[in-house]
Amino acid sequence: MSIAKPLGTLFAALSALLLVASVFGAPQSDPIADFKKYYKEYAREYQRAGKDDKQRRAAVVTIRETVLTLKGVDSPEVVDAILPTLKFEEPDIHSAVVTVLSGFKSEASIAHLLEVMVAEKHEPTLVACLQAFQAAKYKASAASLNKLRESRSWEVRRAAVQALAASGEADAAKWIAEATRDEEPAVRFTAMDLLTTLKSKLVIPAAIAALDDPVWQVRASAIRAISVVRSVDAIEPLIKRLELEKGRLAPDVIEALSRHLGREFGDDVKQWRAYWDNLKDGYILMSEDQVRELRKGLGPRTGVDPNARHGGADDADHETKAVSYHDIQTPSISIIFVIDVSGSMENLVIEKDRFAEGNYPSMMRIDICKTELARTIDRLEPNVRFNILSFATDVKPWKKDLVEASPANKTAARDWVLRLEAIGGNSKDDLARVGLTGSAGLDGGQTNTFGALMAALGVPPRGVTDDHYAVKVDTVFFLSDGRPSTGDYVDTDDILREVLRVNELRKVVLHTIAIGEFQKDFMKALAEKNGGIFVDLGR
């Protein structure tokens, strides 16, 4: 029997009790005592769920909502009451605890939180406390936060650096700069990101050194830091990096050079080199306004030119051509294409005029989308590595990993895409009407948006160690025609929150493409908050 109903009943009782107290004034219930009473039962239900994902999720939701009943309760006792919930190490519970802990106003509550945090040994609890300090910008002694920067856990060290940045300490930038030398890449690039936000010159030496880092996310942060903070010392290293950088980060290097020199030479390393060699003796960095004015009349050359090569034949190894999919261009050479094959993809498009010139097999959404994907695959350059995921209720990859865009792989991928069919669409209604829902594929034809996005971002199944940012892909194209209808998360706000959480360190650019009749704000937000572009193909 599902535990969702009894859990929901218990939570409803707790909520009703708090509501009665707030409306009628007396007798006042003690929210902390109520929390402790009900939480014990919910914790037992979580433990009983074991490996049953459905029951576990129901218990997690109830514990999360119970934690949130303490939101706005400003008492040191809240800290002691809710920290034990973090032993379950569930992201939903974790975020609820941070929400509650970051809502304190009284010095007594904040002081107790700091006292507990300094003495705490459980790493997820430490991270949650530090994230509360960061979110609320609580004041904390630099000595306390610096002590946590020495933790064996890189996640604790990273959270301590973030809390330092939010603390307002006068010497915060100096301590953050020390973290740019951390052994863990995620701590290094987080420290550079924070110094960039502070526009601290202390980021420059670390960023220049990190231009050659083997971890691409570290290089991404370094390039951005140099682009924003700017230094004459960075120009020569940037030109050297442009000789080596391929794929998505190459335009970022070019943009950084343009922001320093006010010129637009695209990916032509020889022109950048010649210009700088003639200029570098005694060069004084121009102001940002001067650079902006210089670039106005030069045309949009920043970024990789998809239509031309620069340099001689011996530069072939450094050529990067843009991939174009539904008019979204990317210089990435590590790409995953995600295509929706849920039942609604069998529907015909309404705005047929928009697709009349496409020479599609039919006006079904699935035929339009898979035809365009097959055409994009045909155009991939040999230096691109790619994979494809189709999804409905389940997520099905074409390959286990990225593969090179060789002629053989492109042909195989194209054939696989063209064989895709919508699962459980309108054409299966006759089977469904006579009770053959399994044959109709209706159960398998729902829209598991969350599952597809997690798979594309390389998030492993529950229970498997997550390397957080050790992903080979740096760009995802996500195409769907409807709202989520199944999966661990269905609410679009929850999905967006989780994508942002897991992508914070991965730094994958997420482009989204929508087709069909549905509210598309979610798809647009997915792209905008993950560095991507949103395209609406129409209804």
C-alpha positions as a Python dict, from the first residue, in 0.01 Angstrom:
ca = {
    (1, 'M'): (0, 0, 0),
    (2, 'S'): (130, 350, -83),
    (3, 'I'): (234, 559, 216),
    (4, 'A'): (154, 885, 38),
    (5, 'K'): (-201, 897, 179),
    (6, 'P'): (-117, 843, 550),
    (7, 'L'): (176, 1082, 523),
    (8, 'G'): (-47, 1339, 359),
    (9, 'T'): (-303, 1293, 638),
    (10, 'L'): (-40, 1347, 906),
    (11, 'F'): (94, 1656, 734),
    (12, 'A'): (-257, 1791, 687),
    (13, 'A'): (-314, 1750, 1061),
    (14, 'L'): (3, 1943, 1138),
    (15, 'S'): (-85, 2222, 895),
    (16, 'A'): (-441, 2245, 1029),
    (17, 'L'): (-314, 2269, 1386),
    (18, 'L'): (-82, 2555, 1297),
    (19, 'L'): (-359, 2729, 1102),
    (20, 'V'): (-607, 2710, 1390),
    (21, 'A'): (-348, 2854, 1624),
    (22, 'S'): (-270, 3143, 1392),
    (23, 'V'): (-634, 3229, 1324),
    (24, 'F'): (-785, 3200, 1670),
    (25, 'G'): (-488, 3308, 1873),
    (26, 'A'): (-531, 3058, 2157),
    (27, 'P'): (-437, 2805, 2255),
    (28, 'Q'): (-104, 2865, 2078),
    (29, 'S'): (64, 2549, 1955),
    (30, 'D'): (439, 2516, 1979),
    (31, 'P'): (557, 2478, 1617),
    (32, 'I'): (891, 2330, 1722),
    (33, 'A'): (727, 2071, 1946),
    (34, 'D'): (476, 1989, 1671),
    (35, 'F'): (759, 1951, 1422),
    (36, 'K'): (947, 1709, 1646),
    (37, 'K'): (634, 1505, 1709),
    (38, 'Y'): (538, 1458, 1346),
    (39, 'Y'): (891, 1436, 1209),
    (40, 'K'): (958, 1116, 1406),
    (41, 'E'): (674, 942, 1224),
    (42, 'Y'): (781, 1071, 884),
    (43, 'A'): (1140, 960, 947),
    (44, 'R'): (1017, 609, 1024),
    (45, 'E'): (816, 607, 702),
    (46, 'Y'): (1127, 712, 509),
    (47, 'Q'): (1327, 429, 662),
    (48, 'R'): (1051, 178, 584),
    (49, 'A'): (1044, 289, 220),
    (50, 'G'): (1386, 134, 164),
    (51, 'K'): (1454, 97, -208),
    (52, 'D'): (1094, 171, -310),
    (53, 'D'): (1149, 500, -497),
    (54, 'K'): (782, 594, -503),
    (55, 'Q'): (739, 558, -128),
    (56, 'R'): (1073, 723, -61),
    (57, 'R'): (976, 1024, -273),
    (58, 'A'): (645, 1053, -88),
    (59, 'A'): (826, 1051, 247),
    (60, 'V'): (1081, 1308, 127),
    (61, 'V'): (805, 1545, 12),
    (62, 'T'): (633, 1521, 347),
    (63, 'I'): (953, 1575, 546),
    (64, 'R'): (1037, 1875, 329),
    (65, 'E'): (696, 2033, 384),
    (66, 'T'): (720, 1963, 756),
    (67, 'V'): (1059, 2136, 772),
    (68, 'L'): (910, 2437, 595),
    (69, 'T'): (646, 2475, 871),
    (70, 'L'): (935, 2622, 1074),
    (71, 'K'): (1003, 2893, 819),
    (72, 'G'): (981, 3226, 1002),
    (73, 'V'): (1019, 3070, 1346),
    (74, 'D'): (1315, 3264, 1487),
    (75, 'S'): (1460, 3057, 1770),
    (76, 'P'): (1791, 2881, 1841),
    (77, 'E'): (1584, 2567, 1908),
    (78, 'V'): (1496, 2552, 1537),
    (79, 'V'): (1859, 2479, 1454),
    (80, 'D'): (1871, 2176, 1682),
    (81, 'A'): (1529, 2056, 1567),
    (82, 'I'): (1581, 2047, 1192),
    (83, 'L'): (1950, 1961, 1146),
    (84, 'P'): (1884, 1588, 1210),
    (85, 'T'): (1672, 1579, 892),
    (86, 'L'): (1992, 1624, 691),
    (87, 'K'): (2109, 1272, 778),
    (88, 'F'): (1891, 1151, 488),
    (89, 'E'): (2105, 1352, 243),
    (90, 'E'): (1809, 1428, 17),
    (91, 'P'): (1839, 1747, -197),
    (92, 'D'): (1474, 1845, -136),
    (93, 'I'): (1516, 1825, 241),
    (94, 'H'): (1852, 2000, 220),
    (95, 'S'): (1707, 2299, 31),
    (96, 'A'): (1417, 2327, 279),
    (97, 'V'): (1659, 2332, 573),
    (98, 'V'): (1865, 2607, 408),
    (99, 'T'): (1546, 2808, 351),
    (100, 'V'): (1455, 2787, 721),
    (101, 'L'): (1807, 2853, 853),
    (102, 'S'): (1854, 3157, 629),
    (103, 'G'): (1542, 3326, 766),
    (104, 'F'): (1671, 3421, 1112),
    (105, 'K'): (1674, 3781, 1228),
    (106, 'S'): (1774, 3750, 1593),
    (107, 'E'): (2138, 3749, 1698),
    (108, 'A'): (2072, 3456, 1933),
    (109, 'S'): (1955, 3228, 1650),
    (110, 'I'): (2241, 3325, 1419),
    (111, 'A'): (2499, 3287, 1696),
    (112, 'H'): (2370, 2939, 1780),
    (113, 'L'): (2378, 2838, 1414),
    (114, 'L'): (2744, 2949, 1396),
    (115, 'E'): (2825, 2765, 1719),
    (116, 'V'): (2672, 2442, 1589),
    (117, 'M'): (2837, 2482, 1248),
    (118, 'V'): (3189, 2521, 1389),
    (119, 'A'): (3150, 2205, 1600),
    (120, 'E'): (2968, 1997, 1334),
    (121, 'K'): (3138, 1696, 1171),
    (122, 'H'): (2864, 1572, 934),
    (123, 'E'): (2962, 1717, 594),
    (124, 'P'): (2612, 1765, 442),
    (125, 'T'): (2506, 1944, 760),
    (126, 'L'): (2809, 2171, 742),
    (127, 'V'): (2733, 2252, 379),
    (128, 'A'): (2370, 2337, 461),
    (129, 'C'): (2475, 2568, 746),
    (130, 'L'): (2730, 2744, 526),
    (131, 'Q'): (2475, 2783, 247),
    (132, 'A'): (2237, 2944, 496),
    (133, 'F'): (2512, 3190, 593),
    (134, 'Q'): (2570, 3264, 226),
    (135, 'A'): (2201, 3304, 138),
    (136, 'A'): (2126, 3533, 434),
    (137, 'K'): (2465, 3711, 428),
    (138, 'Y'): (2500, 3647, 798),
    (139, 'K'): (2806, 3798, 959),
    (140, 'A'): (3060, 3542, 1076),
    (141, 'S'): (3416, 3572, 1194),
    (142, 'A'): (3668, 3513, 921),
    (143, 'A'): (3852, 3282, 1160),
    (144, 'S'): (3548, 3053, 1183),
    (145, 'L'): (3495, 3038, 807),
    (146, 'N'): (3866, 2998, 736),
    (147, 'K'): (3878, 2700, 970),
    (148, 'L'): (3614, 2532, 757),
    (149, 'R'): (3821, 2609, 447),
    (150, 'E'): (4064, 2349, 581),
    (151, 'S'): (3802, 2072, 579),
    (152, 'R'): (3885, 1741, 411),
    (153, 'S'): (3559, 1774, 216),
    (154, 'W'): (3589, 1990, -96),
    (155, 'E'): (3215, 2059, -79),
    (156, 'V'): (3259, 2209, 268),
    (157, 'R'): (3562, 2409, 150),
    (158, 'R'): (3365, 2540, -147),
    (159, 'A'): (3066, 2638, 68),
    (160, 'A'): (3299, 2812, 315),
    (161, 'V'): (3448, 3023, 36),
    (162, 'Q'): (3098, 3118, -81),
    (163, 'A'): (3000, 3215, 274),
    (164, 'L'): (3316, 3424, 300),
    (165, 'A'): (3223, 3613, -16),
    (166, 'A'): (2877, 3690, 123),
    (167, 'S'): (3000, 3784, 471),
    (168, 'G'): (3114, 4135, 382),
    (169, 'E'): (3449, 4081, 554),
    (170, 'A'): (3703, 4343, 447),
    (171, 'D'): (3968, 4081, 369),
    (172, 'A'): (3729, 3830, 209),
    (173, 'A'): (3884, 3870, -137),
    (174, 'K'): (4230, 3787, -1),
    (175, 'W'): (4108, 3463, 155),
    (176, 'I'): (3906, 3372, -153),
    (177, 'A'): (4218, 3424, -366),
    (178, 'E'): (4393, 3160, -157),
    (179, 'A'): (4119, 2914, -253),
    (180, 'T'): (4208, 2952, -622),
    (181, 'R'): (4503, 2723, -542),
    (182, 'D'): (4284, 2449, -391),
    (183, 'E'): (4351, 2094, -508),
    (184, 'E'): (3985, 2051, -606),
    (185, 'P'): (3891, 2207, -942),
    (186, 'A'): (3538, 2297, -826),
    (187, 'V'): (3680, 2502, -539),
    (188, 'R'): (3928, 2673, -770),
    (189, 'F'): (3675, 2782, -1029),
    (190, 'T'): (3418, 2880, -766),
    (191, 'A'): (3681, 3106, -605),
    (192, 'M'): (3758, 3263, -943),
    (193, 'D'): (3386, 3316, -1010),
    (194, 'L'): (3346, 3490, -674),
    (195, 'L'): (3648, 3715, -728),
    (196, 'T'): (3510, 3800, -1072),
    (197, 'T'): (3179, 3903, -917),
    (198, 'L'): (3373, 4122, -672),
    (199, 'K'): (3580, 4256, -968),
    (200, 'S'): (3892, 4194, -765),
    (201, 'K'): (4229, 4222, -938),
    (202, 'L'): (4341, 3933, -718),
    (203, 'V'): (4174, 3698, -967),
    (204, 'I'): (4413, 3782, -1252),
    (205, 'P'): (4721, 3573, -1155),
    (206, 'A'): (4502, 3271, -1078),
    (207, 'A'): (4302, 3311, -1398),
    (208, 'I'): (4611, 3339, -1617),
    (209, 'A'): (4754, 3023, -1460),
    (210, 'A'): (4420, 2845, -1504),
    (211, 'L'): (4405, 2907, -1880),
    (212, 'D'): (4596, 2580, -1923),
    (213, 'D'): (4394, 2382, -1669),
    (214, 'P'): (4291, 2036, -1800),
    (215, 'V'): (3939, 2080, -1657),
    (216, 'W'): (3734, 2282, -1906),
    (217, 'Q'): (3506, 2433, -1640),
    (218, 'V'): (3814, 2583, -1470),
    (219, 'R'): (3925, 2734, -1801),
    (220, 'A'): (3574, 2871, -1857),
    (221, 'S'): (3585, 3056, -1525),
    (222, 'A'): (3939, 3180, -1593),
    (223, 'I'): (3848, 3319, -1936),
    (224, 'R'): (3540, 3492, -1797),
    (225, 'A'): (3743, 3639, -1508),
    (226, 'I'): (3998, 3787, -1747),
    (227, 'S'): (3723, 3919, -1974),
    (228, 'V'): (3547, 4099, -1688),
    (229, 'V'): (3836, 4221, -1472),
    (230, 'R'): (4088, 4276, -1758),
    (231, 'S'): (4464, 4313, -1736),
    (232, 'V'): (4742, 4382, -1985),
    (233, 'D'): (4924, 4082, -1836),
    (234, 'A'): (4648, 3853, -1967),
    (235, 'I'): (4667, 3946, -2337),
    (236, 'E'): (4968, 3732, -2431),
    (237, 'P'): (4833, 3423, -2243),
    (238, 'L'): (4495, 3469, -2414),
    (239, 'I'): (4653, 3463, -2759),
    (240, 'K'): (4843, 3147, -2667),
    (241, 'R'): (4520, 2993, -2540),
    (242, 'L'): (4341, 3076, -2866),
    (243, 'E'): (4601, 2867, -3048),
    (244, 'L'): (4493, 2565, -2843),
    (245, 'E'): (4127, 2611, -2748),
    (246, 'K'): (3869, 2427, -2954),
    (247, 'G'): (3494, 2419, -2926),
    (248, 'R'): (3265, 2615, -2700),
    (249, 'L'): (3531, 2815, -2515),
    (250, 'A'): (3708, 2950, -2825),
    (251, 'P'): (3458, 3238, -2876),
    (252, 'D'): (3498, 3327, -2507),
    (253, 'V'): (3874, 3365, -2554),
    (254, 'I'): (3811, 3583, -2861),
    (255, 'E'): (3564, 3797, -2670),
    (256, 'A'): (3817, 3842, -2390),
    (257, 'L'): (4080, 3957, -2641),
    (258, 'S'): (3834, 4199, -2802),
    (259, 'R'): (3750, 4345, -2460),
    (260, 'H'): (4120, 4412, -2407),
    (261, 'L'): (4223, 4540, -2751),
    (262, 'G'): (3906, 4677, -2909),
    (263, 'R'): (3962, 4474, -3227),
    (264, 'E'): (3761, 4202, -3405),
    (265, 'F'): (3981, 3936, -3568),
    (266, 'G'): (3755, 3637, -3502),
    (267, 'D'): (3949, 3313, -3467),
    (268, 'D'): (4245, 3437, -3674),
    (269, 'V'): (4532, 3378, -3432),
    (270, 'K'): (4788, 3524, -3676),
    (271, 'Q'): (4610, 3859, -3690),
    (272, 'W'): (4578, 3877, -3312),
    (273, 'R'): (4946, 3791, -3277),
    (274, 'A'): (5062, 4045, -3537),
    (275, 'Y'): (4845, 4322, -3391),
    (276, 'W'): (4966, 4258, -3037),
    (277, 'D'): (5334, 4228, -3135),
    (278, 'N'): (5317, 4578, -3288),
    (279, 'L'): (5137, 4722, -2990),
    (280, 'K'): (5257, 4555, -2673),
    (281, 'D'): (5558, 4773, -2589),
    (282, 'G'): (5422, 5033, -2350),
    (283, 'Y'): (5057, 4940, -2413),
    (284, 'I'): (4816, 5099, -2167),
    (285, 'L'): (4483, 4924, -2122),
    (286, 'M'): (4191, 5125, -2259),
    (287, 'S'): (3881, 5189, -2054),
    (288, 'E'): (3578, 4972, -2118),
    (289, 'D'): (3398, 5270, -2274),
    (290, 'Q'): (3687, 5326, -2516),
    (291, 'V'): (3688, 4959, -2614),
    (292, 'R'): (3313, 4963, -2666),
    (293, 'E'): (3339, 5267, -2892),
    (294, 'L'): (3618, 5112, -3100),
    (295, 'R'): (3423, 4792, -3155),
    (296, 'K'): (3110, 4968, -3276),
    (297, 'G'): (3224, 5011, -3634),
    (298, 'L'): (3407, 4680, -3672),
    (299, 'G'): (3115, 4445, -3723),
    (300, 'P'): (3023, 4130, -3526),
    (301, 'R'): (3342, 3929, -3577),
    (302, 'T'): (3379, 3809, -3220),
    (303, 'G'): (3340, 3435, -3197),
    (304, 'V'): (3417, 3151, -3432),
    (305, 'D'): (3331, 3222, -3795),
    (306, 'P'): (3128, 2923, -3919),
    (307, 'N'): (3167, 3015, -4286),
    (308, 'A'): (3537, 3082, -4323),
    (309, 'R'): (3880, 2959, -4234),
    (310, 'H'): (4161, 3186, -4137),
    (311, 'G'): (4528, 3112, -4189),
    (312, 'G'): (4702, 2863, -4411),
    (313, 'A'): (4646, 2495, -4472),
    (314, 'D'): (4860, 2406, -4172),
    (315, 'D'): (4594, 2556, -3943),
    (316, 'A'): (4341, 2281, -4020),
    (317, 'D'): (4364, 2132, -3672),
    (318, 'H'): (4239, 2457, -3520),
    (319, 'E'): (3941, 2502, -3748),
    (320, 'T'): (3606, 2498, -3568),
    (321, 'K'): (3280, 2530, -3755),
    (322, 'A'): (2956, 2609, -3580),
    (323, 'V'): (2686, 2347, -3539),
    (324, 'S'): (2343, 2484, -3631),
    (325, 'Y'): (2021, 2323, -3505),
    (326, 'H'): (1688, 2503, -3543),
    (327, 'D'): (1882, 2827, -3608),
    (328, 'I'): (2076, 2795, -3281),
    (329, 'Q'): (2448, 2802, -3357),
    (330, 'T'): (2715, 2669, -3125),
    (331, 'P'): (3091, 2624, -3165),
    (332, 'S'): (3073, 2329, -2925),
    (333, 'I'): (3234, 2001, -3027),
    (334, 'S'): (3076, 1803, -2738),
    (335, 'I'): (2700, 1790, -2788),
    (336, 'I'): (2395, 1588, -2682),
    (337, 'F'): (2069, 1617, -2875),
    (338, 'V'): (1755, 1530, -2675),
    (339, 'I'): (1430, 1464, -2865),
    (340, 'D'): (1083, 1411, -2720),
    (341, 'V'): (899, 1100, -2851),
    (342, 'S'): (601, 1112, -2613),
    (343, 'G'): (253, 1041, -2746),
    (344, 'S'): (168, 1403, -2821),
    (345, 'M'): (456, 1424, -3070),
    (346, 'E'): (230, 1231, -3307),
    (347, 'N'): (-6, 1531, -3329),
    (348, 'L'): (-10, 1746, -3640),
    (349, 'V'): (126, 2100, -3622),
    (350, 'I'): (-143, 2369, -3647),
    (351, 'E'): (63, 2642, -3814),
    (352, 'K'): (136, 2439, -4127),
    (353, 'D'): (250, 2745, -4323),
    (354, 'R'): (552, 2777, -4096),
    (355, 'F'): (671, 2431, -4200),
    (356, 'A'): (559, 2424, -4564),
    (357, 'E'): (910, 2481, -4702),
    (358, 'G'): (1071, 2204, -4498),
    (359, 'N'): (996, 1913, -4728),
    (360, 'Y'): (893, 1693, -4433),
    (361, 'P'): (739, 1343, -4466),
    (362, 'S'): (428, 1468, -4286),
    (363, 'M'): (309, 1752, -4068),
    (364, 'M'): (336, 1543, -3751),
    (365, 'R'): (557, 1706, -3490),
    (366, 'I'): (774, 1394, -3465),
    (367, 'D'): (838, 1387, -3841),
    (368, 'I'): (937, 1754, -3849),
    (369, 'C'): (1169, 1727, -3550),
    (370, 'K'): (1344, 1406, -3641),
    (371, 'T'): (1393, 1525, -4001),
    (372, 'E'): (1563, 1843, -3878),
    (373, 'L'): (1777, 1646, -3635),
    (374, 'A'): (1884, 1405, -3911),
    (375, 'R'): (1982, 1701, -4130),
    (376, 'T'): (2185, 1853, -3848),
    (377, 'I'): (2366, 1524, -3790),
    (378, 'D'): (2453, 1510, -4161),
    (379, 'R'): (2622, 1851, -4131),
    (380, 'L'): (2837, 1772, -3826),
    (381, 'E'): (3210, 1828, -3867),
    (382, 'P'): (3445, 1533, -3802),
    (383, 'N'): (3590, 1697, -3489),
    (384, 'V'): (3247, 1703, -3317),
    (385, 'R'): (3161, 1435, -3061),
    (386, 'F'): (2790, 1379, -3007),
    (387, 'N'): (2513, 1157, -2876),
    (388, 'I'): (2133, 1148, -2894),
    (389, 'L'): (1870, 1078, -2628),
    (390, 'S'): (1506, 1008, -2705),
    (391, 'F'): (1259, 1025, -2419),
    (392, 'A'): (897, 969, -2328),
    (393, 'T'): (833, 791, -1998),
    (394, 'D'): (1177, 632, -2028),
    (395, 'V'): (1499, 782, -2157),
    (396, 'K'): (1678, 589, -2431),
    (397, 'P'): (2027, 686, -2547),
    (398, 'W'): (2155, 610, -2895),
    (399, 'K'): (2504, 534, -2759),
    (400, 'K'): (2644, 495, -2408),
    (401, 'D'): (2884, 783, -2460),
    (402, 'L'): (2975, 1061, -2704),
    (403, 'V'): (3110, 938, -3038),
    (404, 'E'): (3300, 1109, -3317),
    (405, 'A'): (3100, 1246, -3609),
    (406, 'S'): (3261, 1006, -3856),
    (407, 'P'): (3071, 921, -4176),
    (408, 'A'): (2977, 580, -4035),
    (409, 'N'): (2856, 719, -3701),
    (410, 'K'): (2659, 996, -3870),
    (411, 'T'): (2485, 745, -4097),
    (412, 'A'): (2401, 518, -3803),
    (413, 'A'): (2274, 812, -3596),
    (414, 'R'): (2065, 945, -3882),
    (415, 'D'): (1904, 604, -3938),
    (416, 'W'): (1832, 568, -3565),
    (417, 'V'): (1667, 908, -3553),
    (418, 'L'): (1453, 847, -3861),
    (419, 'R'): (1323, 522, -3709),
    (420, 'L'): (1194, 702, -3398),
    (421, 'E'): (817, 698, -3346),
    (422, 'A'): (591, 872, -3100),
    (423, 'I'): (504, 633, -2818),
    (424, 'G'): (136, 591, -2729),
    (425, 'G'): (2, 858, -2963),
    (426, 'N'): (-341, 907, -3118),
    (427, 'S'): (-288, 625, -3365),
    (428, 'K'): (-294, 382, -3072),
    (429, 'D'): (-640, 491, -2952),
    (430, 'D'): (-812, 185, -3102),
    (431, 'L'): (-592, -47, -2897),
    (432, 'A'): (-651, 160, -2584),
    (433, 'R'): (-1028, 154, -2631),
    (434, 'V'): (-1035, -226, -2620),
    (435, 'G'): (-822, -230, -2306),
    (436, 'L'): (-482, -298, -2463),
    (437, 'T'): (-312, 1, -2302),
    (438, 'G'): (16, -187, -2284),
    (439, 'S'): (15, -257, -2657),
    (440, 'A'): (-91, 103, -2717),
    (441, 'G'): (212, 221, -2523),
    (442, 'L'): (10, 477, -2328),
    (443, 'D'): (204, 422, -2006),
    (444, 'G'): (531, 460, -2192),
    (445, 'G'): (424, 769, -2384),
    (446, 'Q'): (428, 1028, -2106),
    (447, 'T'): (673, 1320, -2084),
    (448, 'N'): (959, 1256, -1840),
    (449, 'T'): (1129, 1593, -1877),
    (450, 'F'): (1321, 1565, -1552),
    (451, 'G'): (1462, 1221, -1635),
    (452, 'A'): (1572, 1335, -1982),
    (453, 'L'): (1745, 1647, -1852),
    (454, 'M'): (1927, 1457, -1578),
    (455, 'A'): (2047, 1198, -1829),
    (456, 'A'): (2168, 1469, -2066),
    (457, 'L'): (2358, 1641, -1784),
    (458, 'G'): (2524, 1314, -1687),
    (459, 'V'): (2356, 1282, -1346),
    (460, 'P'): (2391, 917, -1238),
    (461, 'P'): (2105, 710, -1094),
    (462, 'R'): (2033, 731, -723),
    (463, 'G'): (2293, 548, -519),
    (464, 'V'): (2572, 597, -773),
    (465, 'T'): (2849, 842, -687),
    (466, 'D'): (2801, 1177, -860),
    (467, 'D'): (3122, 1341, -980),
    (468, 'H'): (2927, 1669, -994),
    (469, 'Y'): (3103, 1824, -1289),
    (470, 'A'): (3309, 1550, -1455),
    (471, 'V'): (3102, 1556, -1775),
    (472, 'K'): (3231, 1525, -2129),
    (473, 'V'): (2943, 1716, -2285),
    (474, 'D'): (2934, 2096, -2264),
    (475, 'T'): (2623, 2170, -2474),
    (476, 'V'): (2274, 2017, -2478),
    (477, 'F'): (1991, 2076, -2726),
    (478, 'F'): (1662, 1984, -2560),
    (479, 'L'): (1347, 1955, -2776),
    (480, 'S'): (999, 1891, -2633),
    (481, 'D'): (636, 1950, -2720),
    (482, 'G'): (463, 1951, -2384),
    (483, 'R'): (456, 1990, -2011),
    (484, 'P'): (617, 1725, -1789),
    (485, 'S'): (375, 1450, -1692),
    (486, 'T'): (587, 1185, -1519),
    (487, 'G'): (922, 1138, -1344),
    (488, 'D'): (1071, 1217, -1003),
    (489, 'Y'): (968, 1581, -1055),
    (490, 'V'): (672, 1701, -1259),
    (491, 'D'): (625, 2055, -1132),
    (492, 'T'): (825, 2283, -1362),
    (493, 'D'): (955, 2497, -1076),
    (494, 'D'): (1095, 2187, -909),
    (495, 'I'): (1258, 2070, -1234),
    (496, 'L'): (1413, 2411, -1296),
    (497, 'R'): (1548, 2425, -941),
    (498, 'E'): (1704, 2078, -971),
    (499, 'V'): (1857, 2149, -1311),
    (500, 'L'): (2018, 2467, -1175),
    (501, 'R'): (2147, 2277, -874),
    (502, 'V'): (2313, 1995, -1068),
    (503, 'N'): (2436, 2226, -1345),
    (504, 'E'): (2594, 2480, -1113),
    (505, 'L'): (2928, 2299, -1134),
    (506, 'R'): (2881, 2124, -1467),
    (507, 'K'): (2841, 2457, -1652),
    (508, 'V'): (2667, 2285, -1945),
    (509, 'V'): (2492, 2523, -2186),
    (510, 'L'): (2130, 2416, -2232),
    (511, 'H'): (1947, 2523, -2548),
    (512, 'T'): (1573, 2451, -2561),
    (513, 'I'): (1340, 2408, -2857),
    (514, 'A'): (961, 2397, -2815),
    (515, 'I'): (696, 2283, -3059),
    (516, 'G'): (321, 2252, -2999),
    (517, 'E'): (49, 2411, -2792),
    (518, 'F'): (162, 2454, -2434),
    (519, 'Q'): (289, 2720, -2195),
    (520, 'K'): (654, 2766, -2289),
    (521, 'D'): (780, 2989, -2008),
    (522, 'F'): (945, 2687, -1847),
    (523, 'M'): (1140, 2597, -2162),
    (524, 'K'): (1247, 2959, -2200),
    (525, 'A'): (1363, 2979, -1838),
    (526, 'L'): (1556, 2653, -1873),
    (527, 'A'): (1759, 2803, -2156),
    (528, 'E'): (1804, 3152, -2013),
    (529, 'K'): (1918, 3032, -1670),
    (530, 'N'): (2163, 2780, -1818),
    (531, 'G'): (2339, 3002, -2070),
    (532, 'G'): (2137, 2881, -2368),
    (533, 'I'): (1895, 3005, -2634),
    (534, 'F'): (1523, 2929, -2652),
    (535, 'V'): (1351, 2874, -2986),
    (536, 'D'): (975, 2839, -3030),
    (537, 'L'): (907, 2643, -3349),
    (538, 'G'): (534, 2723, -3329),
    (539, 'R'): (215, 2530, -3278),
}
